[in-house]
Amino acid sequence: MMPVHFWVFSKTKVVAASRETGGPDTHRGATMTTAHQLVLAGLLIFASLMLHAEPSAYRAGADAFVGDMVDRHGFDPGELKGIMERASYRQGIIDAMNRPYEAKPWHSYRQLFVTPERIGGGVDFWRSNADLLGRAESAYGVSPQIIVAIIGVETNYGGNLGKHLVIDALTTLGFAYPRRADFFRRELEAFLLLSREEKVDPLGAVGSYAGAMGKPQFISSSYRAYAVDFDGDGRRDLWDSNADVIGSVANYLKRHGWRSGEPVAFRAETSAVVPAGVKIAEKSPVAPNTTAGDLRAAGVAWHETLQPDAPATLIRLDGMTDEYWVGLDNFYAITRYNHSNLYAMAVHLLSEEIRARYEETRRRP
């Protein structure tokens, strides 16, 4: 259990008395008031600590989980119990889960990721890994700028890999976050299997508050299912091997419906606030639910060429003024990486900026 700190307060002697009412009673009254305030402050601190203390369900859940993993996957009970005993409940992880980036309005969210720093960093990353990106495009059909932009949005090209121990994140959410506990217990199971398969230190791996790992921030089940050994060294290393990172992002998108050579999304205009008969997606992704021809007929306009039978979704993003976009199959594929239209749009816009800057630098003498 989280240690509870007891705070000891001493009375503060009041050395100045009121001229009008001086004397012992005034001194005593002032001293008692100060003492009461300090006691109250101490009680508030104690209550806050107790509120954020490790809940009883955390250790009980961990103990039951150990038995299940031993029975189903043959883990050594003593070794796994030792790992779980060294994991810690973290209230900050619960707090972070309750205030996700995707709750922000689009204009605020965009400013976090489509920045000069990430554009320039993306160009540098592309230059340094051009051969790997070309090989990934040949193998999986995914454009280099999309791969680069995802790594840029996720970790700023490896500059921010997260600050939480993955074991702490997944045990906290698996045993003390009822709203999604089942999901995170499955991820904890996948993480321990991954640590055995890929020789990842289960007590040393660091990631996000949700347990996502490495430069592309794969959760454990995605790591096991979609990461690839793109450098051929016998391991899938998403922390230190840019080859594995690039190949794994490309493989993930390909496996989730990426269509080689096709566009992602187009900016649109509407002749009415809500076109008749058209379902509009907002922050939550919707698989293409109509066609480009039907959107045109409903009064949605865009400048780019698009076949009338192309699957499409009309998307509205909240901002200073609302933005309308036509999302295509590849846009929806990006939302399989992070289930948010804000995320997919940030990746798309960042990728276009990176591509334009990269091509410009290549044309320079």
C-alpha angles and dihedrals in degrees: 000000000000109000114251114222117216114212121212118206127192124207116262112228113226110221100180122071131191113264092218098053104017123156138089097304091058092050093048093048093052093047094050092049091053092047092051090051091051093048090049091050089050092051091050091051090048091050091050092051092049091049090055096039120120107281117234090240090065098068094034090054092047093052093050091046092055091056092049093050091049092051098044104032106023098243117168104259096216094047094047092045088053091053093049092047090057093051116097136210111242119197090192089066091055089048092051092050089056094055107043122178089239090068089070121097115261097253090055094042093050092054090058095060113017095069136137089249094056093042092052092042089052092053090050092048091049092050092049094048103030095127093050092047091050091050091049091050090052093048100042107015095237118140115246094233091058093051091047094047093052091053088047095052093042102048109350089257093311096317093115113034094163133268104238128092105244091224090056093047096049097042092047092051095037096052105023108032105073095182092069103007095124092055094049094045087057089049090050089052090050091047093055091047089048091050089055095045099044099029093244114164103244091204096044105043112112126200146133128319087264093051098257114154144211132358094315093041099231117182114230098262091049091047090056095043105039112017113108135201094238095165094051097232095129096256135083102226115179095174105055109012112080088187092059091043094052095042092047095051090049092047092049093054093044091051090050097055108280110166114212117238095005126121126254108216142335130216109247142194127209131210090212133034091244114017110227114263096004122122110220122211119211125175095336117074121247122192111242101289103179139015135266089246093055091049090052090050090051092056101265113140135192135164103230125089114258129166112248093237094051111125110247145166128207110230128194119198121193116235142131080305120009117263123214122206137177106228119203135194093282092052089055090048089058090053088060086067091054117004097232133099088212090059094047092048092049089052092048096049093043090049092053092050091048092048093050093048093045093051091047092054091049091056093054115102 
